[in-house]
Amino acid sequence: MSMHIYASPASDSTGNLSVSWRRLFGIMIQDVRVFMARSVEEAAQLAGMTPSQWAALEDGDIVVDPAWLRPMADALGIGFDQMQTMVHLCQFTW
């Protein structure tokens, strides 16, 4: 019988993995924003965020506030279910 040990990304002592998950989420957000031809400033304004918050989120520098998810989805012109899918894919961000 073989024994497999799986490390939880949340238990990464260096924090590098959570940064990678945040960056992946940011890349997905950025891709949608660019596809919708919205600037950082426009998307942030529509979501009730500052442009610096939005840019930091896209860069993976900050953890998204769950309260921002629905306004961000609206600002990007996507359904909340699509935003939830992106969150689920990057679940180790939070």
Stockholm file with secondary structure:
# STOCKHOLM 1.0

chainA/1-94         MSMHIYASPASDSTGNLSVSWRRLFGIMIQDVRVFMARSVEEAAQLAGMTPSQWAALEDGDIVVDPAWLRPMADALGIGFDQMQTMVHLCQFTW
#=GR chainA/1-94 SS CCCCCCCCGGGCTTSHHHHHHHHHHHHHHHHHHHHTTCCHHHHHHHHTCCHHHHHHHHHTCSCCCGGGHHHHHHHHTCCHHHHHHHHHHTGGGC
#=GC SS_cons        CCCCCCCCGGGCTTSHHHHHHHHHHHHHHHHHHHHTTCCHHHHHHHHTCCHHHHHHHHHTCSCCCGGGHHHHHHHHTCCHHHHHHHHHHTGGGC
//
